[in-house]
Amino acid sequence: MPARSSHTIKVILAYLSVYLIWGSTYLAMRFGIYDIPPALLAGLRFFIAGSALFAFGFLRHRQLPADGRALRILVMVGLFLLVGGNGMVVWSVQWVHTSVAALIIATVPLFMSSIDSLIPGGDRLSAFGWFGILLGFAGIAILVSPNIGLLEGDVSQPKGIAALIFASLSWSIGSVYSKRHKIAGDIIVNAGIQNLAAGLVLISIALATGEPALVSLTPSGLIALLYLIVFGSIIGFTSYTFLLRHVPAAKASTYAYVNPVIAVILGVLVLSEPLDLRTIIATVVILGGVGIVQASKTKTR
């Protein structure tokens, strides 16, 4: 098989992984926090996944980070993506429906495009692109407001919403930073280091806040943890880091179109979460804004 065709297949498989798997991780998080507190759940997930990835790469003699600078970049990206990003999502689903969480995280491309447009050397957005960003954030306002006209629905806890917005911003900063600071090395080893760094920080937070004493593990909680480790981190996160290396950051973030749909469907079917008119309209507005931003970036390039 020609090298170009093999690379194309890898990119397609990576897209499918982040599209389909990450949409289902919100459900796994919700089941997981019933048994394991959020910081500990996320910390165990990343520490175990990172250990497995790094051990695999090390035993297969894969390329390690070249120097201290490369290691610092990997740790920094891991902290932004997995502690500030994913860690806050796990914390938020204690109070926020998984479908709402996925919709707010769908704004990641809006944050990424804004950051990329404002920093020196970034891709500038057109006026149409900035309109898309405003539209996307208007969708969040529709989603989280107690009521807007006739669009009444469940009210989410403000602290959960704030955590999700912070998570979107942190994940966006980490993604743009990763794209701007490309380093050599094996993708599996690099992903392992990022997961290990995040896992150690989150486990330290869990220990400092006394979370281990609150653990009450059941089979469903164990299955949720294993699913997050194997599919969410080892397969999903490695696929995302592969995409960040081989496609533009804005294209890598297109998983935001698919994840909310999967999360909403699973939330309704498995958790009996409400699907009201406000959520449907907010979904259309948010994804419409993301679509406008993506189209604008493609055009201006």
N, C-alpha and C positions, 0 to 999 in steps of 0.2 A: 504493500500500500504506500503510495507517495507520501512524503512527509507532510505536505500541505493538507492532504485529505485526512491524515491521522490527527493533525492539529485541529482541523475543523470539527471532527467528531468529538475530541476532548472538550472543545469550547461548548458544543451543543449539550453534552452530558453535564458539564458544569452548570450551564444555565438551567437544565431540568432539575438538577439537585437543589439549587437555591430557590427555584420557583415552587417546587412541589413540597420539598421537605420542610423548609422554613415556615411555610404556611401552617403546617401541622404542629410545629413546636410550641405554639401558644397554648394549645390544648394540653400538651405534655407538661408545660410549666404549671398550669392550673392544677392538674392532678398531683404533680410533684410537691407543691407547697402545702398540700393537705398534710403531708407526712414530714417534710423537711423544710425548715425555715428558708427564706429566699437567698440570703447571702451564702449559706452553707450549701444549698442545692446548686446554685450557680458555681460556687467554688469547687465542689466535688466534681461537677461536670467538666469544668475546664482543666482542673489539675489531672484527673484521670485521663481525659482525652489527650492533653498535652504530653503526658508521660508516655502514652502509647505511641503517639506520632513521633516524638523525639527518639524513643528507643528504636522504633522501626527504622528511622533514617540513619541513626548511629550504627546500628548493627549491619545495615546494608551499605555502610561506608559512603553515605551521601554527603554532599558538601556542607560544611558547617559555616556559620557566619565568619566573614573574613577578618574582622577586627572588632574592637570595642564600639566603634561608631555604628556598625551594622547591628550589633547586639542592642545598643540603645534605641535604635530606630524600631526594631522588632518589639521591644518591650513597650515603647511609647504607643505604638499602633495597637498592641494587645490591650493596653489599659484603656485607650479611648474606645475601641470597638467592644470589648468584652466586659470591662468593669463599668465604665460610664454608660455604655450602650446597652448590651444585653443584660447586665446585672440590674439596671434600673427597670428594665421591662419585667424581669422576674419579680422584683419588689412591687411593681405597680399592679400586677394581676391579682393581688390580694383583694383589691377594691374595685378594679375596673374589669368589665367584660372583655373576654379575649378578642371578640370581634372589634370592639372599640380600640383596644390596644393595637391591633394589627392595622387599623385604619390610620391611627395617628403615626405609627411607624412608617406608613406609606408616604409620609411627607419627607422622608430622607432625601430623595432626589431634589426637593425644593431647597433644603438646607445646603446640600452639596453644590447645587448650581449657584446659589447665592454666594457661598464662600469662595468658590472657584472664580466667580466673576469679580469679586472685590479684591482678591489678593493679586500682587504684581505677576504679570505673565499668564494670568488665567484666561479662560474663555469668557469673553464679554457677552452678556445677555442683551437681546434687543428689548425694545419697549414691550413687544408682544410677550417676550419671555417673563418680564417682570409682572405683567398682567397675570400670567399663569401662576406665578408665585403667590400673588395676592389672592387669586381665586382659590388656590389650594388651602391657604390659611383661613379663608372664609369658610371653607368646608369644615375645618376643625371647629370654628366658632359655632356652626350649625350643629355639629355633632355633640358638643359638650355643654351647650347652653341649656339651662333648665327648660325653657320653651321659647320658641320664636314664632309668634303668631299661632297658627294651628298646628305647628310641628312639635307637639309634646312628646315626651319620652322619658326613659329612666334618667335620673341624674347621677352622674359619676362623681366619685370623691375627688375634690380639687387636687389633693396631694398626689393621687394616682395619675391624673392628667398632667400635672407639672412634671412628674418623674418621667413620663413618656415623651414629653416635649424635650426635656433635657437629654433623654436617651437618644432621640433622633439627632439632636445637635451633636452629641458626643460621637455617635457613629459616623456622622458626616465629616466631622473634623478628622477622625482617624482614617477614613477612606481617602480623603483628599491628601492628607499628609503622607499616606502610604504611596499614593500615586505620584506625588512630587518627590519622594525620597526612595527611589527604586534601589534595591540592593541585590547583589548576586546571592546565590545560594540555592539550596534545594527547597522547593515549596513545602514539602512535608516537614522538614526540619524547622523551617521558619514558622510554620503554623503551630508546630509543637511548642516552640519557645514562647510564642504569643499566648497560647492557651495556658502554659505553665505559669507565666508571669501573672496573668489575670487570676488564675486559680489560687495562687499563693496569697495575693492581695485580698481576695474575697473570703478565703478561709480565715485569714487573720482578722478580718472584720467580724466574721461569724463567731470566732473565739472571744473577741473583745466584747461582744454584745450578748454572750451566753446562749447562743443559738443551739449548740449541741445538746443542751439539757432539754430542749423542746422537741427533739426528734422522736417520732413514733412511726416507725417504718412498717408499711403493709406491702403486700404483693403489688398493688397498683402503683404505689409510690416508687417501688424498686424498678418496675417496668418503665415508668416515666423517666427516672434517672438514667437508666440504660439507653432508652431511646434518645434522650438528649445528648448523651455521650457519643453513641455510635453514629446516629444519623444527623443530629443537629450540629455536632462539633467536628467529628472526624471526617465525615463525608461533606456536610454542608459548608462548614467554615473553610475547609481546604479548597473546596470548589470556588468559594467566593474570593479567596486570596489568589487563586489561579486566574480568575476573571480580571481582577484588579491589575494583574501583571500583563495580561494579553489583550484587553479591550479597554476603551475609554471608561473612566469612572462613571459617567452618566449612563452608559449602556449597562455597566455591571449592576447599577442600581435599579434596573427595570424589573427586578423581582418584586418591587413594590406594587406593581400592577396586579400580580397574581396572588401574592401572599394574603392580602386582605380577603379576597374572594374565598379562598380555601378556609381561612380562619373563621369567616362569617358562617359558612356552610357547616363546618364542624361544631362551631359554638351553638348553632341552632339545633342541629341534630343530636349532639351528644350532651351538651350542657343545658339545653332548653333556654338559651339566651334569647331575649326578645329581638325581633326584626321589625322595627316600626318604620313608619314613613320617614321620620327624621333621619334614621340611620341610612336608609336607601338613598335619600337625597344627598346626604353628606358624602356618601361613597361616590356618587356620580360627580359631585363638585370637586372632591379631593383628587380623584383619579383624572378628572378632566384637566385640573390645574397642572398635575404632573405631566400629562400628555402634551399640554401646550409648551411647558418648559423644555421637555425633551425634543419636541419638534423645532422649537426655536433654537436650541443649541446646535442641532444637526444642520439647520439652515445657515446659521451664522458661521459655522465652521467652513 
